[in-house]
Amino acid sequence: MRKISSFIAAAGFAVLNQTASAADLPRKAPAYVPPAPPPMTWTGCYIGANVGGAWGRFELETSGGEFSRSGAGFAGGGQIGCDYQFAGSGWVIGFRNMFDGTTNSRERTFTVTGPGGLVSATGTAELKNRWFDALTGRIGYSWQPNSLLYFQGGAVWSRVEADLALTTTVAGVTTVTGGSISKTKTGWTIGGGWEYRFSPQWSVFIEGNYYDFGGRDGTLFTPPIGGFFIAAPPPTVCQSGCAFHTKTTAATALIGVNYRFGGFGTGL
């Protein structure tokens, strides 16, 4: 009996000794799990470039009637802006300034009828849209963290030029008269597009815009033949002035890229 008790005591001592030794051994640290990256946000600013096409409609009103022509050209330039995404929401608001140069121009021939319909002149008009500068606010919705559908509208400034020339033949003498308008016009614009973030800093977009640059009035004058009268003055078409009115509208389809900074990679 004594032997059995001694055996049990020795076994218990061995177990206790083994447990104490295991407690003294260093434990392996748990594997490091990096924290999840913060959700992507559209809050921040950006700068970028764009390129595309421009379609313009030029309207000309003279005493000979009203004419209109549409033409296509190139558009390209850059933009800068900022966005803010509301916390816990897909709604995004922002503002942007875009400056683009264009090659949009169109020519038109027309006629002008003098007093009583007795004298007429032929004319040519060249209408040009040199550039536009659009300052817009925009509102959009991001149904996915990296995809944004937006609508925008605001003010636009544009350099619109109109060059007119009249050719008048009276008593065998031909007179060429010219007139031009070159003004920076203020108008309005609306448009919309889709932007996609392919990295935290970079995004691409496609969009379409409509621009209305308003109208502009001008007057053409033709001097007397020879500059002075010897007898009764010969009839001239625009001796007292021929008024004309031009109006320009345009539309663009653009693709562009933005570099984003400030605010990306932080949660809302």
Backbone as CSV, one residue per row, in Angstrom:
resi,resn,N_x,N_y,N_z,CA_x,CA_y,CA_z,C_x,C_y,C_z
1,MET,0.826,-1.204,0.000,0.000,0.000,0.000,0.856,1.247,0.000
2,ARG,1.930,1.138,0.838,2.853,2.275,0.893,3.518,2.509,-0.445
3,LYS,3.798,1.424,-1.186,4.439,1.570,-2.494,3.520,2.275,-3.478
4,ILE,2.241,1.932,-3.399,1.280,2.567,-4.329,1.181,4.052,-4.045
5,SER,1.122,4.416,-2.771,1.045,5.838,-2.408,2.286,6.590,-2.863
6,SER,3.436,5.959,-2.716,4.678,6.616,-3.148,4.695,6.824,-4.661
7,PHE,4.158,5.796,-5.389,4.125,5.915,-6.849,3.215,7.055,-7.303
8,ILE,2.055,7.156,-6.655,1.103,8.229,-7.015,1.711,9.594,-6.710
9,ALA,2.384,9.724,-5.594,2.998,10.999,-5.224,4.086,11.377,-6.214
10,ALA,4.881,10.377,-6.629,5.962,10.660,-7.584,5.388,11.091,-8.929
11,ALA,4.284,10.425,-9.349,3.671,10.785,-10.625,3.114,12.196,-10.575
12,GLY,2.443,12.545,-9.452,1.907,13.910,-9.334,3.009,14.937,-9.341
13,PHE,4.114,14.678,-8.692,5.225,15.613,-8.678,5.795,15.818,-10.075
14,ALA,5.858,14.728,-10.856,6.388,14.824,-12.220,5.478,15.680,-13.105
15,VAL,4.158,15.491,-12.934,3.209,16.287,-13.723,3.326,17.754,-13.366
16,LEU,3.402,18.060,-12.072,3.539,19.462,-11.655,4.825,20.075,-12.176
17,ASN,5.881,19.295,-12.130,7.166,19.801,-12.598,7.141,20.074,-14.103
18,GLN,6.448,19.187,-14.844,6.362,19.361,-16.301,5.519,20.582,-16.649
19,THR,4.436,20.821,-15.911,3.570,21.979,-16.143,4.301,23.279,-15.875
20,ALA,5.083,23.300,-14.823,5.851,24.504,-14.490,6.887,24.796,-15.563
21,SER,7.533,23.735,-16.078,8.530,23.943,-17.127,7.893,24.490,-18.396
22,ALA,6.675,23.985,-18.735,5.978,24.470,-19.938,5.581,25.922,-19.783
23,ALA,5.236,26.318,-18.552,4.856,27.716,-18.323,6.035,28.649,-18.493
24,ASP,7.216,28.155,-18.257,8.414,28.990,-18.388,8.832,29.171,-19.844
25,LEU,8.317,28.365,-20.780,8.720,28.480,-22.180,8.102,29.727,-22.814
26,PRO,8.811,30.439,-23.722,8.246,31.625,-24.393,7.117,31.220,-25.338
27,ARG,6.068,32.025,-25.342,4.924,31.761,-26.216,5.098,32.479,-27.553
28,LYS,4.597,31.844,-28.638,4.679,32.409,-29.972,3.652,33.535,-30.136
29,ALA,4.122,34.705,-30.611,3.224,35.850,-30.787,2.231,35.569,-31.914
30,PRO,0.993,36.076,-31.785,0.001,35.879,-32.859,0.427,36.587,-34.148
31,ALA,0.007,36.030,-35.269,0.361,36.601,-36.570,-0.229,38.011,-36.699
32,TYR,0.547,38.955,-37.302,0.097,40.348,-37.470,-0.902,40.452,-38.623
33,VAL,-2.027,41.041,-38.329,-3.052,41.261,-39.351,-3.169,42.771,-39.567
34,PRO,-2.745,43.284,-40.722,-2.807,44.734,-40.937,-4.255,45.226,-40.946
35,PRO,-4.470,46.445,-40.477,-5.834,46.982,-40.461,-6.356,47.198,-41.880
36,ALA,-7.659,47.129,-42.021,-8.265,47.354,-43.339,-8.055,48.803,-43.768
37,PRO,-7.774,49.051,-45.060,-7.581,50.432,-45.524,-8.876,51.230,-45.377
38,PRO,-8.758,52.534,-45.132,-9.969,53.359,-45.005,-10.747,53.371,-46.313
39,PRO,-12.044,53.570,-46.258,-12.835,53.575,-47.492,-12.449,54.733,-48.397
40,MET,-12.538,54.510,-49.716,-12.215,55.552,-50.684,-13.268,56.648,-50.619
41,THR,-12.833,57.889,-50.741,-13.731,59.029,-50.703,-13.412,59.977,-51.855
42,TRP,-14.438,60.696,-52.314,-14.250,61.688,-53.361,-13.871,63.049,-52.794
43,THR,-13.805,63.165,-51.490,-13.420,64.433,-50.884,-11.967,64.756,-51.218
44,GLY,-11.713,65.951,-51.722,-10.370,66.365,-52.092,-10.398,67.247,-53.330
45,CYS,-9.233,67.591,-53.819,-9.100,68.448,-55.003,-8.379,67.691,-56.112
46,TYR,-8.396,68.260,-57.312,-7.807,67.577,-58.453,-7.397,68.588,-59.516
47,ILE,-6.512,68.149,-60.398,-6.089,68.906,-61.562,-5.901,67.914,-62.696
48,GLY,-6.231,68.318,-63.936,-6.138,67.352,-65.015,-6.210,67.982,-66.387
49,ALA,-6.357,67.134,-67.402,-6.393,67.566,-68.797,-7.522,66.826,-69.511
50,ASN,-7.958,67.390,-70.644,-9.037,66.779,-71.405,-8.835,67.039,-72.898
51,VAL,-9.514,66.235,-73.714,-9.466,66.392,-75.164,-10.766,65.834,-75.731
52,GLY,-11.176,66.359,-76.885,-12.410,65.874,-77.485,-12.823,66.694,-78.684
53,GLY,-14.116,66.675,-78.972,-14.660,67.381,-80.116,-15.621,68.473,-79.692
54,ALA,-15.767,69.493,-80.559,-16.677,70.608,-80.323,-17.547,70.799,-81.558
55,TRP,-18.824,70.974,-81.328,-19.771,71.229,-82.403,-20.434,72.573,-82.136
56,GLY,-20.368,73.471,-83.091,-20.903,74.811,-82.915,-21.998,75.127,-83.904
57,ARG,-22.940,75.959,-83.481,-23.989,76.456,-84.362,-23.890,77.975,-84.368
58,PHE,-23.672,78.521,-85.557,-23.524,79.961,-85.726,-24.737,80.497,-86.483
59,GLU,-25.330,81.542,-85.960,-26.487,82.167,-86.590,-26.150,83.607,-86.952
60,LEU,-26.575,84.036,-88.144,-26.307,85.377,-88.639,-27.607,85.979,-89.154
61,GLU,-27.913,87.180,-88.680,-29.089,87.912,-89.140,-28.637,89.203,-89.811
62,THR,-29.035,89.400,-91.071,-28.738,90.622,-91.805,-30.029,91.090,-92.477
63,SER,-29.931,92.219,-93.178,-31.100,92.707,-93.909,-31.474,91.777,-95.058
64,GLY,-30.563,90.881,-95.412,-30.851,89.920,-96.468,-31.488,88.643,-95.963
65,GLY,-31.657,88.531,-94.642,-32.289,87.339,-94.097,-31.498,86.761,-92.942
66,GLU,-31.950,85.619,-92.476,-31.327,84.928,-91.357,-30.729,83.626,-91.841
67,PHE,-29.468,83.380,-91.429,-28.759,82.204,-91.871,-28.166,81.494,-90.663
68,SER,-27.969,80.209,-90.790,-27.346,79.435,-89.714,-26.496,78.332,-90.313
69,ARG,-25.432,78.007,-89.625,-24.530,76.941,-90.051,-24.011,76.219,-88.814
70,SER,-23.794,74.928,-88.974,-23.201,74.130,-87.912,-21.864,73.596,-88.389
71,GLY,-20.921,73.500,-87.475,-19.600,72.995,-87.818,-19.001,72.228,-86.662
72,ALA,-17.996,71.425,-86.954,-17.315,70.613,-85.951,-15.845,70.984,-85.904
73,GLY,-15.238,70.811,-84.745,-13.826,71.110,-84.586,-13.238,70.356,-83.406
74,PHE,-12.028,70.741,-83.045,-11.281,70.119,-81.958,-11.422,70.956,-80.693
75,ALA,-11.432,70.299,-79.548,-11.423,70.988,-78.253,-10.444,70.277,-77.332
76,GLY,-9.730,71.049,-76.537,-8.792,70.450,-75.599,-8.261,71.478,-74.630
77,GLY,-7.934,71.042,-73.422,-7.426,71.967,-72.416,-7.257,71.283,-71.077
78,GLY,-7.560,72.001,-70.009,-7.365,71.478,-68.663,-8.444,71.921,-67.716
79,GLN,-8.425,71.328,-66.511,-9.419,71.640,-65.501,-8.820,71.499,-64.103
80,ILE,-9.435,72.201,-63.156,-9.047,72.121,-61.752,-10.298,72.280,-60.911
81,GLY,-10.387,71.555,-59.801,-11.588,71.634,-58.987,-11.435,70.900,-57.673
82,CYS,-12.523,70.896,-56.888,-12.560,70.221,-55.601,-13.932,69.579,-55.405
83,ASP,-13.964,68.466,-54.655,-15.203,67.755,-54.350,-15.312,67.519,-52.850
84,TYR,-16.547,67.291,-52.408,-16.790,66.909,-51.009,-17.865,65.829,-50.992
85,GLN,-17.553,64.693,-50.351,-18.517,63.606,-50.213,-19.075,63.601,-48.805
86,PHE,-20.403,63.585,-48.694,-21.056,63.619,-47.385,-20.820,62.313,-46.638
87,ALA,-20.645,62.415,-45.310,-20.340,61.260,-44.469,-21.458,60.231,-44.548
88,GLY,-21.058,58.983,-44.769,-22.017,57.899,-44.800,-22.984,57.945,-45.962
89,SER,-22.647,58.674,-47.001,-23.555,58.848,-48.126,-22.776,58.781,-49.429
90,GLY,-23.496,58.493,-50.522,-22.874,58.501,-51.832,-22.951,59.839,-52.534
91,TRP,-23.555,60.863,-51.925,-23.729,62.164,-52.567,-22.435,62.973,-52.507
92,VAL,-22.124,63.590,-53.637,-20.893,64.376,-53.777,-21.251,65.726,-54.392
93,ILE,-20.706,66.809,-53.832,-20.851,68.135,-54.419,-19.458,68.707,-54.670
94,GLY,-19.366,69.664,-55.589,-18.064,70.252,-55.887,-18.171,71.401,-56.863
95,PHE,-17.017,71.927,-57.227,-16.937,72.985,-58.229,-15.715,72.733,-59.104
96,ARG,-15.756,73.303,-60.319,-14.667,73.064,-61.265,-14.539,74.235,-62.222
97,ASN,-13.299,74.518,-62.633,-13.040,75.478,-63.694,-12.326,74.745,-64.825
98,MET,-12.902,74.825,-66.038,-12.324,74.161,-67.203,-12.060,75.195,-68.289
99,PHE,-10.852,75.189,-68.837,-10.478,76.076,-69.938,-10.079,75.220,-71.129
100,ASP,-10.754,75.418,-72.263,-10.459,74.654,-73.475,-10.339,75.597,-74.674
101,GLY,-9.380,75.333,-75.520,-9.310,76.001,-76.806,-10.055,75.177,-77.848
102,THR,-10.568,75.837,-78.884,-11.306,75.134,-79.929,-10.861,75.620,-81.307
103,THR,-11.130,74.791,-82.298,-10.891,75.163,-83.697,-12.215,75.296,-84.438
104,ASN,-13.281,75.550,-83.697,-14.611,75.580,-84.296,-14.827,76.872,-85.064
105,SER,-15.046,76.794,-86.367,-15.318,77.966,-87.199,-16.185,77.540,-88.379
106,ARG,-16.862,78.536,-88.969,-17.743,78.248,-90.099,-17.869,79.477,-90.965
107,GLU,-17.960,79.277,-92.295,-18.145,80.368,-93.242,-19.534,80.284,-93.870
108,ARG,-20.047,81.463,-94.254,-21.365,81.533,-94.869,-21.407,82.699,-95.846
109,THR,-22.007,82.490,-97.005,-22.224,83.582,-97.955,-23.662,84.068,-97.842
110,PHE,-23.867,85.372,-98.105,-25.205,85.943,-97.999,-25.305,87.137,-98.939
111,THR,-26.496,87.660,-99.083,-26.731,88.845,-99.910,-27.450,89.897,-99.089
112,VAL,-27.224,91.159,-99.463,-27.877,92.298,-98.816,-28.568,93.114,-99.891
113,THR,-29.826,93.451,-99.659,-30.604,94.229,-100.621,-30.691,95.676,-100.170
114,GLY,-30.403,96.591,-101.089,-30.410,98.011,-100.770,-31.815,98.584,-100.765
115,PRO,-31.948,99.909,-100.573,-33.250,100.563,-100.538,-34.031,100.320,-101.825
116,GLY,-35.297,99.969,-101.672,-36.144,99.710,-102.828,-35.835,98.410,-103.533
117,GLY,-34.893,97.661,-103.020,-34.537,96.394,-103.629,-33.794,96.539,-104.938
118,LEU,-33.225,97.733,-105.204,-32.583,97.978,-106.500,-31.120,97.572,-106.501
119,VAL,-30.479,97.689,-105.364,-29.047,97.420,-105.302,-28.821,96.283,-104.307
120,SER,-27.983,95.352,-104.656,-27.671,94.249,-103.754,-26.164,94.061,-103.686
121,ALA,-25.762,93.385,-102.647,-24.342,93.085,-102.459,-24.217,91.646,-102.002
122,THR,-23.095,91.052,-102.327,-22.805,89.711,-101.827,-21.832,89.831,-100.671
123,GLY,-21.980,88.944,-99.736,-21.112,89.010,-98.565,-20.691,87.632,-98.109
124,THR,-19.638,87.589,-97.339,-19.170,86.357,-96.703,-19.009,86.628,-95.214
125,ALA,-19.355,85.647,-94.433,-19.214,85.753,-92.984,-18.443,84.547,-92.476
126,GLU,-17.454,84.791,-91.629,-16.713,83.717,-90.974,-16.882,83.882,-89.469
127,LEU,-17.452,82.888,-88.861,-17.731,82.912,-87.429,-16.819,81.907,-86.735
128,LYS,-16.206,82.334,-85.631,-15.218,81.500,-84.938,-15.482,81.498,-83.444
129,ASN,-15.235,80.345,-82.834,-15.244,80.203,-81.376,-13.833,79.789,-80.962
130,ARG,-13.049,80.742,-80.427,-11.629,80.506,-80.172,-11.374,79.663,-78.923
131,TRP,-12.063,79.967,-77.844,-11.861,79.249,-76.584,-13.070,79.471,-75.686
132,PHE,-13.181,78.657,-74.666,-14.204,78.878,-73.646,-13.632,78.529,-72.276
133,ASP,-14.143,79.222,-71.272,-13.722,79.049,-69.889,-14.977,78.874,-69.048
134,ALA,-15.209,77.665,-68.525,-16.446,77.340,-67.823,-16.184,77.154,-66.328
135,LEU,-16.938,77.885,-65.509,-16.901,77.732,-64.049,-18.228,77.127,-63.631
136,THR,-18.191,75.903,-63.139,-19.432,75.179,-62.862,-19.423,74.577,-61.462
137,GLY,-20.616,74.427,-60.928,-20.829,73.605,-59.748,-21.356,72.260,-60.197
138,ARG,-21.086,71.223,-59.424,-21.571,69.913,-59.831,-22.079,69.129,-58.630
139,ILE,-23.016,68.242,-58.890,-23.562,67.340,-57.892,-23.584,65.951,-58.491
140,GLY,-23.191,64.973,-57.714,-23.113,63.619,-58.232,-23.452,62.591,-57.186
141,TYR,-23.545,61.360,-57.637,-23.815,60.246,-56.717,-22.859,59.103,-57.038
142,SER,-22.207,58.603,-55.990,-21.257,57.506,-56.122,-21.927,56.233,-55.601
143,TRP,-22.444,55.403,-56.525,-23.104,54.168,-56.098,-22.088,53.071,-55.811
144,GLN,-20.844,53.245,-56.256,-19.718,52.407,-55.893,-18.597,53.337,-55.427
145,PRO,-17.699,52.872,-54.557,-16.672,53.783,-54.033,-15.832,54.475,-55.097
146,ASN,-15.639,53.838,-56.257,-14.751,54.401,-57.279,-15.503,54.845,-58.533
147,SER,-16.826,55.001,-58.479,-17.609,55.367,-59.655,-18.556,56.505,-59.292
148,LEU,-18.551,57.569,-60.111,-19.326,58.772,-59.811,-20.068,59.237,-61.057
149,LEU,-21.372,59.378,-60.944,-22.201,59.949,-61.994,-22.578,61.362,-61.564
150,TYR,-22.383,62.385,-62.437,-22.547,63.764,-61.995,-23.250,64.623,-63.043
151,PHE,-23.835,65.707,-62.550,-24.477,66.733,-63.368,-23.854,68.065,-62.977
152,GLN,-23.677,68.977,-63.936,-23.033,70.252,-63.646,-23.665,71.383,-64.446
153,GLY,-23.467,72.590,-63.968,-23.981,73.768,-64.656,-23.357,75.021,-64.068
154,GLY,-23.356,76.098,-64.863,-22.771,77.339,-64.371,-22.581,78.354,-65.480
155,ALA,-21.551,79.177,-65.318,-21.260,80.275,-66.248,-20.118,79.892,-67.177
156,VAL,-20.130,80.493,-68.376,-19.064,80.243,-69.340,-18.700,81.558,-70.016
157,TRP,-17.407,81.727,-70.248,-16.891,82.883,-70.985,-16.224,82.358,-72.250
158,SER,-16.453,83.054,-73.352,-15.928,82.555,-74.628,-15.485,83.711,-75.507
159,ARG,-14.444,83.458,-76.306,-13.992,84.414,-77.310,-14.668,84.068,-78.623
160,VAL,-15.620,84.922,-79.041,-16.379,84.702,-80.259,-16.014,85.788,-81.256
161,GLU,-15.651,85.383,-82.467,-15.265,86.326,-83.507,-16.180,86.168,-84.714
162,ALA,-16.526,87.294,-85.320,-17.317,87.305,-86.550,-16.672,88.283,-87.514
163,ASP,-16.258,87.808,-88.665,-15.668,88.640,-89.711,-16.599,88.650,-90.911
164,LEU,-17.029,89.849,-91.326,-17.938,89.979,-92.458,-17.304,90.849,-93.526
165,ALA,-17.579,90.526,-94.778,-17.093,91.311,-95.912,-18.203,91.414,-96.945
166,LEU,-18.430,92.642,-97.463,-19.424,92.897,-98.505,-18.718,93.327,-99.782
167,THR,-19.168,92.804,-100.891,-18.670,93.213,-102.197,-19.819,93.861,-102.959
168,THR,-19.675,95.181,-103.267,-20.722,95.947,-103.927,-20.194,96.490,-105.253
169,THR,-20.965,96.319,-106.290,-20.594,96.862,-107.601,-21.663,97.867,-108.024
170,VAL,-21.246,99.145,-108.165,-22.144,100.224,-108.562,-21.482,100.993,-109.697
171,ALA,-22.178,101.138,-110.809,-21.671,101.877,-111.979,-20.311,101.350,-112.409
172,GLY,-20.146,100.044,-112.346,-18.912,99.426,-112.781,-17.779,99.514,-111.779
173,VAL,-18.027,100.106,-110.607,-16.990,100.232,-109.587,-17.305,99.270,-108.447
174,THR,-16.333,98.462,-108.087,-16.513,97.461,-107.027,-15.929,97.974,-105.721
175,THR,-16.707,97.900,-104.690,-16.275,98.311,-103.349,-16.362,97.119,-102.412
176,VAL,-15.292,96.870,-101.676,-15.259,95.793,-100.683,-15.244,96.415,-99.305
177,THR,-16.201,96.056,-98.496,-16.343,96.608,-97.149,-16.243,95.484,-96.135
178,GLY,-15.536,95.727,-95.066,-15.382,94.704,-94.031,-15.826,95.190,-92.671
179,GLY,-16.219,94.269,-91.862,-16.578,94.554,-90.477,-16.330,93.319,-89.635
180,SER,-16.069,93.510,-88.375,-15.758,92.360,-87.528,-16.183,92.630,-86.092
181,ILE,-16.392,91.541,-85.389,-16.669,91.557,-83.951,-15.723,90.555,-83.309
182,SER,-15.083,90.950,-82.253,-14.248,90.046,-81.481,-14.461,90.383,-80.013
183,LYS,-15.272,89.593,-79.365,-15.678,89.891,-78.005,-15.564,88.648,-77.132
184,THR,-15.307,88.889,-75.846,-15.409,87.829,-74.852,-16.826,87.850,-74.305
185,LYS,-17.578,86.815,-74.597,-18.977,86.746,-74.237,-19.168,85.928,-72.969
186,THR,-20.166,86.327,-72.173,-20.561,85.565,-70.995,-21.851,84.811,-71.315
187,GLY,-21.871,83.530,-71.031,-23.048,82.720,-71.292,-23.274,81.718,-70.180
188,TRP,-23.964,80.648,-70.504,-24.267,79.611,-69.509,-24.022,78.237,-70.113
189,THR,-23.883,77.250,-69.226,-23.580,75.898,-69.659,-24.232,74.885,-68.732
190,ILE,-24.615,73.754,-69.295,-25.068,72.601,-68.523,-24.418,71.362,-69.127
191,GLY,-24.297,70.310,-68.315,-23.695,69.083,-68.817,-23.691,68.007,-67.760
192,GLY,-23.064,66.911,-68.082,-22.975,65.792,-67.152,-21.975,64.769,-67.637
193,GLY,-21.645,63.820,-66.763,-20.670,62.810,-67.143,-20.515,61.728,-66.108
194,TRP,-19.509,60.913,-66.314,-19.188,59.783,-65.438,-17.684,59.772,-65.205
195,GLU,-17.300,59.602,-63.931,-15.884,59.578,-63.549,-15.571,58.275,-62.824
196,TYR,-14.410,57.712,-63.114,-14.014,56.422,-62.543,-12.620,56.522,-61.932
197,ARG,-12.498,56.112,-60.668,-11.205,56.112,-59.970,-10.549,54.748,-60.175
198,PHE,-9.430,54.711,-60.893,-8.706,53.462,-61.046,-7.550,53.345,-60.063
199,SER,-7.321,54.386,-59.247,-6.374,54.343,-58.135,-6.768,55.470,-57.182
200,PRO,-6.253,55.490,-55.954,-6.638,56.573,-55.038,-6.334,57.968,-55.576
201,GLN,-5.275,58.112,-56.375,-4.892,59.431,-56.868,-5.388,59.743,-58.279
202,TRP,-5.727,58.741,-59.087,-6.014,58.979,-60.499,-7.428,58.567,-60.862
203,SER,-8.035,59.352,-61.753,-9.368,59.029,-62.260,-9.462,59.452,-63.723
204,VAL,-10.391,58.829,-64.439,-10.703,59.203,-65.815,-12.180,59.563,-65.884
205,PHE,-12.553,60.388,-66.878,-13.949,60.776,-67.005,-14.308,60.970,-68.472
206,ILE,-15.594,60.823,-68.743,-16.182,61.195,-70.023,-17.380,62.075,-69.723
207,GLU,-17.589,63.106,-70.552,-18.704,64.015,-70.290,-19.118,64.740,-71.554
208,GLY,-20.326,65.284,-71.514,-20.842,66.119,-72.583,-21.379,67.412,-72.007
209,ASN,-21.237,68.523,-72.749,-21.662,69.839,-72.272,-22.324,70.624,-73.394
210,TYR,-23.241,71.489,-73.003,-23.886,72.415,-73.930,-23.576,73.833,-73.474
211,TYR,-23.227,74.716,-74.433,-22.856,76.098,-74.125,-23.705,77.056,-74.956
212,ASP,-24.166,78.107,-74.328,-24.881,79.176,-75.027,-24.146,80.476,-74.733
213,PHE,-23.546,81.063,-75.787,-22.732,82.258,-75.614,-23.494,83.542,-75.919
214,GLY,-24.774,83.450,-76.197,-25.566,84.648,-76.443,-25.298,85.249,-77.811
215,GLY,-25.795,86.463,-78.021,-25.676,87.132,-79.313,-24.865,88.409,-79.217
216,ARG,-24.551,88.948,-80.400,-23.771,90.178,-80.491,-24.215,90.933,-81.731
217,ASP,-24.358,92.257,-81.582,-24.783,93.119,-82.693,-23.587,93.861,-83.286
218,GLY,-23.649,94.130,-84.590,-22.623,94.901,-85.271,-23.220,95.653,-86.452
219,THR,-22.427,96.547,-87.065,-22.888,97.360,-88.198,-21.791,97.457,-89.239
220,LEU,-22.174,97.284,-90.495,-21.274,97.458,-91.631,-21.568,98.787,-92.322
221,PHE,-20.518,99.469,-92.773,-20.668,100.720,-93.525,-19.886,100.617,-94.822
222,THR,-20.436,101.151,-95.896,-19.692,101.268,-97.149,-19.500,102.748,-97.451
223,PRO,-18.286,103.183,-97.745,-18.041,104.596,-98.036,-18.509,104.948,-99.439
224,PRO,-18.707,106.224,-99.738,-19.027,106.621,-101.115,-17.897,106.229,-102.056
225,ILE,-18.223,105.941,-103.311,-17.210,105.560,-104.290,-16.231,106.716,-104.492
226,GLY,-14.960,106.435,-104.358,-13.944,107.468,-104.512,-13.751,108.301,-103.261
227,GLY,-14.600,108.129,-102.271,-14.435,108.857,-101.024,-15.120,110.200,-101.002
228,PHE,-15.595,110.737,-102.163,-16.306,112.018,-102.171,-17.244,112.032,-103.372
229,PHE,-18.174,112.946,-103.383,-19.171,113.034,-104.446,-18.875,114.219,-105.360
230,ILE,-18.952,113.980,-106.686,-18.846,115.060,-107.660,-20.232,115.539,-108.061
231,ALA,-21.109,114.589,-108.259,-22.497,114.932,-108.581,-23.369,114.260,-107.534
232,ALA,-24.509,113.753,-107.972,-25.380,113.047,-107.034,-24.689,111.775,-106.562
233,PRO,-24.777,111.492,-105.301,-24.087,110.308,-104.783,-24.664,109.039,-105.380
234,PRO,-23.811,108.123,-105.790,-24.300,106.855,-106.293,-24.904,106.037,-105.156
235,PRO,-25.826,105.160,-105.454,-26.414,104.358,-104.379,-25.389,103.373,-103.824
236,THR,-25.349,103.246,-102.534,-24.510,102.256,-101.866,-25.380,101.461,-100.913
237,VAL,-24.981,100.257,-100.701,-25.821,99.360,-99.912,-25.832,99.741,-98.441
238,CYS,-24.672,100.000,-97.867,-24.595,100.229,-96.429,-23.980,101.588,-96.113
239,GLN,-24.311,102.601,-96.914,-23.752,103.923,-96.653,-24.204,104.443,-95.293
240,SER,-25.449,104.176,-94.948,-25.962,104.600,-93.643,-25.843,103.510,-92.593
241,GLY,-25.229,102.399,-92.969,-25.005,101.323,-92.013,-25.955,100.163,-92.206
242,CYS,-25.412,98.965,-92.235,-26.202,97.737,-92.307,-25.960,96.944,-91.021
243,ALA,-27.013,96.754,-90.254,-26.882,96.054,-88.975,-26.856,94.543,-89.200
244,PHE,-26.115,93.861,-88.360,-26.143,92.407,-88.376,-26.050,91.902,-86.933
245,HIS,-26.517,90.691,-86.736,-26.562,90.084,-85.409,-26.044,88.657,-85.514
246,THR,-25.184,88.268,-84.593,-24.653,86.907,-84.569,-24.984,86.248,-83.232
247,LYS,-25.175,84.936,-83.260,-25.425,84.148,-82.055,-24.680,82.836,-82.188
248,THR,-24.065,82.400,-81.086,-23.247,81.195,-81.101,-23.646,80.264,-79.971
249,THR,-23.842,78.999,-80.295,-24.015,77.942,-79.303,-23.053,76.815,-79.655
250,ALA,-22.761,75.967,-78.688,-21.802,74.891,-78.933,-22.091,73.723,-78.009
251,ALA,-21.545,72.582,-78.375,-21.603,71.379,-77.546,-20.257,70.675,-77.636
252,THR,-19.857,70.022,-76.567,-18.593,69.301,-76.551,-18.790,67.888,-76.019
253,ALA,-17.971,66.978,-76.490,-17.849,65.624,-75.949,-16.382,65.433,-75.594
254,LEU,-16.092,65.204,-74.315,-14.716,65.221,-73.833,-14.382,63.940,-73.068
255,ILE,-13.119,63.570,-73.125,-12.561,62.530,-72.281,-11.343,63.118,-71.593
256,GLY,-11.163,62.811,-70.306,-10.064,63.444,-69.581,-9.555,62.593,-68.441
257,VAL,-8.507,63.083,-67.807,-7.882,62.404,-66.679,-7.641,63.437,-65.586
258,ASN,-7.805,63.030,-64.324,-7.577,63.897,-63.173,-6.583,63.263,-62.219
259,TYR,-5.720,64.101,-61.661,-4.860,63.688,-60.551,-5.440,64.280,-59.281
260,ARG,-5.749,63.435,-58.306,-6.443,63.861,-57.089,-5.454,63.941,-55.923
261,PHE,-5.677,64.944,-55.092,-4.814,65.140,-53.928,-5.629,65.774,-52.809
262,GLY,-5.224,65.511,-51.567,-5.891,66.101,-50.417,-7.225,65.441,-50.144
263,GLY,-7.293,64.581,-49.144,-8.558,63.977,-48.782,-8.713,62.539,-49.222
264,PHE,-7.913,62.083,-50.222,-8.065,60.694,-50.661,-7.488,59.757,-49.607
265,GLY,-8.102,58.583,-49.539,-7.605,57.569,-48.633,-8.002,57.787,-47.186
266,THR,-8.889,58.719,-46.874,-9.335,58.927,-45.503,-10.810,58.626,-45.415
267,GLY,-11.219,58.041,-44.337,-12.615,57.676,-44.174,-13.471,58.865,-43.835
268,LEU,-14.758,58.745,-44.128,-15.709,59.780,-43.796,-16.660,59.280,-42.739
